[in-house]
């Protein structure tokens, strides 16, 4: 008698699994389950990106400081030039880089290479170019690995599974709520933390290959610790704790440091 196939296994066989990136030095070739199409994600991202730029333009906060804008552009272009190590097609993406003057301590890169950096993260953390490269490298890594599409695919599968299970078991609204919470804390949040760690690793390799000391990635999270603010236990968070990130990045920095050293040797020639 054949062994029963789990719902996850069934959908994996039905839709297949593959890695969107090569491994690089940090081993970023983890297989991914993709149910949502890249075209759909790119369309949604483009619409959201255009809306963000329009709102910033209307508010007079888009690319207002040419010195900061040029600095962010310079770091970004060095990182983008290294994306081919993870996926060659990324070198042909329509990369765009913008800076929004806002106190938000954040930056992001949408699918297809649409980058926004908020001045709040630069100013509040007093980022060096290397630290800025760590932040942007992390966000670029999310786009390279298509984490948003992977997350959307898993959520779609989860919601479909909950609907089927609740109907079969005759569960009411409360039963579905319990299942959703169980899925959130057992699948969605840990998965998000996995993506964050993966982006940390890939981003640190990108910055090392771009000529930035990878140890500066550690300093970003040391500064985040000093910045303070509200926090929640890691088990209930979509991000790893700052301390865990620092521990992981300390190891990753040592792994990719030879790549950084190679860039320094080439500069001296």
C-alpha positions as a LaTeX table, in Angstrom:
\begin{tabular}{lrrr}
\hline
Residue & $x$ (\AA) & $y$ (\AA) & $z$ (\AA) \\
\hline
Unk1 & 0.00 & 0.00 & 0.00 \\
Unk2 & 1.41 & 3.38 & $-1.00$ \\
Unk3 & 2.22 & 5.88 & 1.72 \\
Unk4 & $-0.31$ & 8.74 & 2.02 \\
Unk5 & 0.68 & 12.01 & 0.35 \\
Unk6 & 0.41 & 15.18 & 2.44 \\
Unk7 & $-1.39$ & 18.26 & 1.09 \\
Unk8 & 1.97 & 20.01 & 0.80 \\
Unk9 & 3.44 & 17.04 & $-1.04$ \\
Unk10 & 0.43 & 16.84 & $-3.37$ \\
Unk11 & 0.67 & 20.50 & $-4.40$ \\
Unk12 & 4.46 & 20.25 & $-4.72$ \\
Unk13 & 4.03 & 17.42 & $-7.22$ \\
Unk14 & 1.21 & 19.23 & $-8.99$ \\
Unk15 & 2.96 & 22.58 & $-9.44$ \\
Unk16 & 6.59 & 21.60 & $-8.95$ \\
Unk17 & 9.41 & 23.14 & $-6.95$ \\
Unk18 & 12.51 & 24.95 & $-8.13$ \\
Unk19 & 15.00 & 27.57 & $-7.02$ \\
Unk20 & 14.81 & 31.08 & $-8.44$ \\
Unk21 & 18.51 & 31.69 & $-7.75$ \\
Unk22 & 21.89 & 30.03 & $-7.93$ \\
Unk23 & 23.58 & 29.26 & $-4.64$ \\
Unk24 & 26.46 & 31.71 & $-4.58$ \\
Unk25 & 28.87 & 31.34 & $-1.67$ \\
Unk26 & 26.04 & 31.35 & 0.89 \\
Unk27 & 24.02 & 28.50 & $-0.63$ \\
Unk28 & 20.96 & 30.43 & $-1.80$ \\
Unk29 & 19.62 & 27.68 & $-4.10$ \\
Unk30 & 16.88 & 26.50 & $-1.73$ \\
Unk31 & 13.94 & 25.00 & $-3.63$ \\
Unk32 & 10.77 & 27.08 & $-3.60$ \\
Unk33 & 7.09 & 26.36 & $-4.15$ \\
Unk34 & 5.54 & 28.85 & $-6.59$ \\
Unk35 & 1.81 & 28.87 & $-7.24$ \\
Unk36 & 1.40 & 32.58 & $-8.05$ \\
Unk37 & 2.88 & 33.61 & $-11.42$ \\
Unk38 & 5.81 & 35.99 & $-11.72$ \\
Unk39 & 3.77 & 38.04 & $-14.20$ \\
Unk40 & 0.99 & 38.60 & $-11.69$ \\
Unk41 & 3.44 & 39.62 & $-8.97$ \\
Unk42 & 5.30 & 41.98 & $-11.30$ \\
Unk43 & 2.05 & 43.64 & $-12.37$ \\
Unk44 & 0.93 & 44.19 & $-8.79$ \\
Unk45 & 4.37 & 45.46 & $-7.79$ \\
Unk46 & 4.50 & 47.92 & $-10.68$ \\
Unk47 & 1.11 & 49.35 & $-9.74$ \\
Unk48 & 2.10 & 49.73 & $-6.08$ \\
Unk49 & 5.46 & 51.22 & $-6.99$ \\
Unk50 & 3.89 & 53.81 & $-9.31$ \\
Unk51 & 1.45 & 54.78 & $-6.55$ \\
Unk52 & 4.24 & 55.23 & $-3.99$ \\
Unk53 & 6.23 & 57.44 & $-6.36$ \\
Unk54 & 3.16 & 59.50 & $-7.25$ \\
Unk55 & 2.34 & 60.13 & $-3.60$ \\
Unk56 & 5.95 & 61.07 & $-2.81$ \\
Unk57 & 6.09 & 63.31 & $-5.87$ \\
Unk58 & 2.87 & 65.07 & $-4.91$ \\
Unk59 & 4.19 & 65.55 & $-1.37$ \\
Unk60 & 7.49 & 66.95 & $-2.62$ \\
Unk61 & 9.53 & 64.24 & $-0.88$ \\
Unk62 & 10.85 & 62.31 & $-3.91$ \\
Unk63 & 14.61 & 62.58 & $-4.59$ \\
Unk64 & 14.81 & 66.03 & $-3.04$ \\
Unk65 & 18.43 & 65.89 & $-1.86$ \\
Unk66 & 20.77 & 65.30 & $-4.81$ \\
Unk67 & 23.74 & 64.48 & $-2.58$ \\
Unk68 & 21.85 & 61.72 & $-0.78$ \\
Unk69 & 20.24 & 60.57 & $-4.03$ \\
Unk70 & 23.58 & 60.27 & $-5.80$ \\
Unk71 & 25.07 & 58.43 & $-2.82$ \\
Unk72 & 22.25 & 55.88 & $-2.78$ \\
Unk73 & 22.47 & 55.48 & $-6.55$ \\
Unk74 & 26.23 & 54.85 & $-6.38$ \\
Unk75 & 25.87 & 52.11 & $-3.77$ \\
Unk76 & 22.92 & 50.57 & $-5.58$ \\
Unk77 & 24.68 & 50.35 & $-8.92$ \\
Unk78 & 27.64 & 48.52 & $-7.38$ \\
Unk79 & 25.28 & 45.99 & $-5.82$ \\
Unk80 & 23.17 & 45.57 & $-8.95$ \\
Unk81 & 26.31 & 44.78 & $-10.95$ \\
Unk82 & 26.80 & 41.71 & $-8.73$ \\
Unk83 & 23.28 & 40.28 & $-8.97$ \\
Unk84 & 24.27 & 37.99 & $-11.83$ \\
Unk85 & 26.00 & 35.68 & $-9.38$ \\
Unk86 & 22.54 & 34.66 & $-8.13$ \\
Unk87 & 20.53 & 35.05 & $-11.34$ \\
Unk88 & 21.82 & 36.24 & $-14.71$ \\
Unk89 & 18.48 & 37.62 & $-15.87$ \\
Unk90 & 18.55 & 40.18 & $-13.03$ \\
Unk91 & 21.28 & 42.09 & $-14.85$ \\
Unk92 & 18.66 & 42.92 & $-17.51$ \\
Unk93 & 15.93 & 44.01 & $-15.11$ \\
Unk94 & 14.60 & 47.56 & $-15.33$ \\
Unk95 & 16.31 & 48.62 & $-12.10$ \\
Unk96 & 15.10 & 51.88 & $-10.60$ \\
Unk97 & 16.36 & 53.55 & $-7.43$ \\
Unk98 & 14.59 & 56.35 & $-5.57$ \\
Unk99 & 14.95 & 58.13 & $-2.24$ \\
Unk100 & 11.97 & 59.39 & $-0.26$ \\
Unk101 & 12.47 & 62.05 & 2.40 \\
Unk102 & 10.56 & 60.54 & 5.30 \\
Unk103 & 11.35 & 59.53 & 8.88 \\
Unk104 & 10.44 & 55.89 & 8.17 \\
Unk105 & 13.32 & 53.58 & 9.13 \\
Unk106 & 12.99 & 51.34 & 6.11 \\
Unk107 & 13.98 & 50.48 & 2.55 \\
Unk108 & 12.55 & 47.99 & 0.07 \\
Unk109 & 13.01 & 46.44 & $-3.36$ \\
Unk110 & 9.92 & 45.29 & $-5.22$ \\
Unk111 & 9.91 & 42.44 & $-7.76$ \\
Unk112 & 11.77 & 43.41 & $-10.91$ \\
Unk113 & 14.22 & 45.72 & $-9.16$ \\
Unk114 & 12.22 & 48.76 & $-8.01$ \\
Unk115 & 14.11 & 50.20 & $-5.02$ \\
Unk116 & 13.08 & 52.86 & $-2.51$ \\
Unk117 & 15.22 & 54.02 & 0.41 \\
Unk118 & 13.75 & 56.32 & 3.07 \\
Unk119 & 15.99 & 59.01 & 4.49 \\
Unk120 & 14.86 & 57.97 & 7.97 \\
Unk121 & 16.98 & 54.82 & 7.95 \\
Unk122 & 20.04 & 56.70 & 6.71 \\
Unk123 & 19.70 & 59.54 & 9.22 \\
Unk124 & 18.59 & 57.64 & 12.32 \\
Unk125 & 21.27 & 54.97 & 11.98 \\
Unk126 & 23.89 & 57.34 & 10.52 \\
Unk127 & 24.68 & 54.71 & 7.92 \\
Unk128 & 28.10 & 54.46 & 6.36 \\
Unk129 & 28.24 & 53.47 & 2.69 \\
Unk130 & 29.01 & 49.90 & 3.74 \\
Unk131 & 26.06 & 49.78 & 6.12 \\
Unk132 & 23.83 & 51.28 & 3.44 \\
Unk133 & 25.07 & 48.53 & 1.09 \\
Unk134 & 24.06 & 45.93 & 3.69 \\
Unk135 & 20.54 & 47.36 & 3.94 \\
Unk136 & 20.07 & 47.65 & 0.19 \\
Unk137 & 21.72 & 44.29 & $-0.48$ \\
Unk138 & 19.22 & 42.67 & 1.85 \\
Unk139 & 16.28 & 44.25 & 0.03 \\
Unk140 & 17.67 & 43.38 & $-3.40$ \\
Unk141 & 18.05 & 39.78 & $-2.23$ \\
Unk142 & 14.31 & 39.60 & $-1.47$ \\
Unk143 & 13.61 & 40.52 & $-5.10$ \\
Unk144 & 16.21 & 38.12 & $-6.51$ \\
Unk145 & 14.82 & 35.19 & $-4.52$ \\
Unk146 & 11.22 & 36.28 & $-5.27$ \\
Unk147 & 10.26 & 35.99 & $-1.62$ \\
Unk148 & 7.04 & 37.96 & $-2.11$ \\
Unk149 & 5.84 & 35.53 & $-4.80$ \\
Unk150 & 6.82 & 32.56 & $-2.67$ \\
Unk151 & 5.02 & 34.00 & 0.34 \\
Unk152 & 1.91 & 34.75 & $-1.73$ \\
Unk153 & 1.97 & 31.19 & $-3.08$ \\
Unk154 & 2.16 & 29.65 & 0.37 \\
Unk155 & $-0.62$ & 31.87 & 1.67 \\
Unk156 & $-2.82$ & 30.93 & $-1.29$ \\
Unk157 & $-2.20$ & 27.25 & $-0.61$ \\
Unk158 & $-2.79$ & 27.72 & 3.10 \\
Unk159 & $-6.11$ & 29.51 & 2.57 \\
Unk160 & $-7.26$ & 26.87 & 0.10 \\
Unk161 & $-6.32$ & 24.12 & 2.55 \\
Unk162 & $-8.12$ & 25.79 & 5.47 \\
Unk163 & $-11.28$ & 26.15 & 3.38 \\
Unk164 & $-11.23$ & 22.49 & 2.40 \\
Unk165 & $-10.49$ & 21.25 & 5.94 \\
Unk166 & $-13.09$ & 23.46 & 7.62 \\
Unk167 & $-15.81$ & 22.38 & 5.18 \\
Unk168 & $-14.94$ & 18.69 & 5.54 \\
Unk169 & $-14.90$ & 18.92 & 9.34 \\
Unk170 & $-18.05$ & 21.04 & 9.54 \\
Unk171 & $-16.21$ & 23.83 & 11.38 \\
Unk172 & $-17.86$ & 27.18 & 11.82 \\
Unk173 & $-16.28$ & 30.66 & 11.79 \\
Unk174 & $-14.52$ & 30.10 & 15.12 \\
Unk175 & $-12.98$ & 26.87 & 13.86 \\
Unk176 & $-11.62$ & 28.61 & 10.78 \\
Unk177 & $-10.16$ & 31.36 & 12.97 \\
Unk178 & $-8.32$ & 28.77 & 15.08 \\
Unk179 & $-6.95$ & 27.11 & 11.94 \\
Unk180 & $-5.80$ & 30.47 & 10.57 \\
Unk181 & $-3.98$ & 31.32 & 13.80 \\
Unk182 & $-2.38$ & 27.89 & 13.84 \\
Unk183 & $-1.22$ & 28.39 & 10.26 \\
Unk184 & 0.09 & 31.87 & 11.03 \\
Unk185 & 2.21 & 30.88 & 14.00 \\
Unk186 & 3.20 & 27.48 & 12.67 \\
Unk187 & 3.88 & 28.26 & 9.02 \\
Unk188 & 3.62 & 31.88 & 7.88 \\
Unk189 & 5.75 & 33.60 & 10.53 \\
Unk190 & 8.58 & 31.04 & 10.63 \\
Unk191 & 8.61 & 31.08 & 6.83 \\
Unk192 & 8.97 & 34.86 & 6.86 \\
Unk193 & 11.89 & 34.61 & 9.28 \\
Unk194 & 13.51 & 32.09 & 6.95 \\
Unk195 & 13.23 & 34.57 & 4.09 \\
Unk196 & 14.71 & 37.36 & 6.21 \\
Unk197 & 17.72 & 35.25 & 7.12 \\
Unk198 & 18.14 & 34.20 & 3.49 \\
Unk199 & 18.04 & 37.86 & 2.40 \\
Unk200 & 20.61 & 38.74 & 5.09 \\
Unk201 & 22.93 & 36.04 & 3.75 \\
Unk202 & 22.53 & 36.90 & 0.08 \\
Unk203 & 22.72 & 40.64 & 0.73 \\
Unk204 & 25.95 & 40.24 & 2.66 \\
Unk205 & 27.47 & 38.32 & $-0.23$ \\
Unk206 & 26.34 & 41.00 & $-2.69$ \\
Unk207 & 27.97 & 43.76 & $-0.64$ \\
Unk208 & 31.20 & 41.79 & $-0.29$ \\
Unk209 & 31.38 & 41.22 & $-4.04$ \\
Unk210 & 30.62 & 44.93 & $-4.56$ \\
Unk211 & 33.66 & 45.91 & $-2.48$ \\
Unk212 & 32.10 & 46.61 & 0.92 \\
Unk213 & 33.41 & 44.97 & 4.08 \\
Unk214 & 30.71 & 42.39 & 4.99 \\
Unk215 & 31.32 & 42.98 & 8.70 \\
Unk216 & 29.49 & 46.27 & 8.28 \\
Unk217 & 26.26 & 44.28 & 7.95 \\
Unk218 & 26.68 & 43.32 & 11.61 \\
Unk219 & 26.96 & 46.99 & 12.58 \\
Unk220 & 23.55 & 47.75 & 11.09 \\
Unk221 & 21.85 & 45.48 & 13.60 \\
Unk222 & 24.04 & 46.63 & 16.46 \\
Unk223 & 22.78 & 50.13 & 15.67 \\
Unk224 & 19.23 & 48.82 & 15.46 \\
Unk225 & 19.61 & 47.45 & 18.98 \\
Unk226 & 20.76 & 50.84 & 20.26 \\
Unk227 & 17.92 & 52.57 & 18.41 \\
Unk228 & 15.50 & 50.59 & 20.56 \\
Unk229 & 11.77 & 50.77 & 20.10 \\
Unk230 & 9.04 & 48.23 & 20.70 \\
Unk231 & 9.81 & 44.58 & 20.07 \\
Unk232 & 7.98 & 41.27 & 20.26 \\
Unk233 & 9.27 & 37.75 & 20.97 \\
Unk234 & 10.93 & 36.25 & 17.91 \\
Unk235 & 8.40 & 33.39 & 17.76 \\
Unk236 & 5.65 & 35.96 & 17.11 \\
Unk237 & 7.66 & 38.09 & 14.70 \\
Unk238 & 8.12 & 37.98 & 10.95 \\
Unk239 & 11.77 & 38.93 & 11.46 \\
Unk240 & 14.55 & 37.22 & 13.42 \\
Unk241 & 15.59 & 39.00 & 16.62 \\
Unk242 & 18.40 & 41.53 & 16.27 \\
Unk243 & 20.67 & 39.36 & 18.42 \\
Unk244 & 20.05 & 36.29 & 16.26 \\
Unk245 & 20.70 & 38.33 & 13.13 \\
Unk246 & 23.99 & 39.55 & 14.55 \\
Unk247 & 25.03 & 35.99 & 15.42 \\
Unk248 & 24.15 & 34.72 & 11.94 \\
Unk249 & 25.75 & 37.66 & 10.13 \\
Unk250 & 28.97 & 37.23 & 12.11 \\
Unk251 & 29.28 & 33.76 & 10.60 \\
Unk252 & 28.20 & 34.82 & 7.10 \\
Unk253 & 30.61 & 37.77 & 7.08 \\
Unk254 & 33.52 & 35.39 & 7.68 \\
Unk255 & 32.29 & 33.14 & 4.85 \\
Unk256 & 32.17 & 35.92 & 2.26 \\
Unk257 & 35.08 & 38.00 & 3.55 \\
Unk258 & 37.48 & 36.43 & 1.01 \\
Unk259 & 35.23 & 37.80 & $-1.75$ \\
Unk260 & 35.66 & 41.29 & $-0.31$ \\
Unk261 & 39.43 & 40.75 & $-0.07$ \\
Unk262 & 39.51 & 39.82 & $-3.74$ \\
Unk263 & 37.89 & 43.15 & $-4.65$ \\
Unk264 & 40.54 & 45.01 & $-2.66$ \\
Unk265 & 43.35 & 43.13 & $-4.41$ \\
Unk266 & 41.91 & 44.03 & $-7.79$ \\
Unk267 & 41.78 & 47.73 & $-6.81$ \\
Unk268 & 45.48 & 47.67 & $-6.01$ \\
Unk269 & 46.46 & 46.21 & $-9.39$ \\
\hline
\end{tabular}
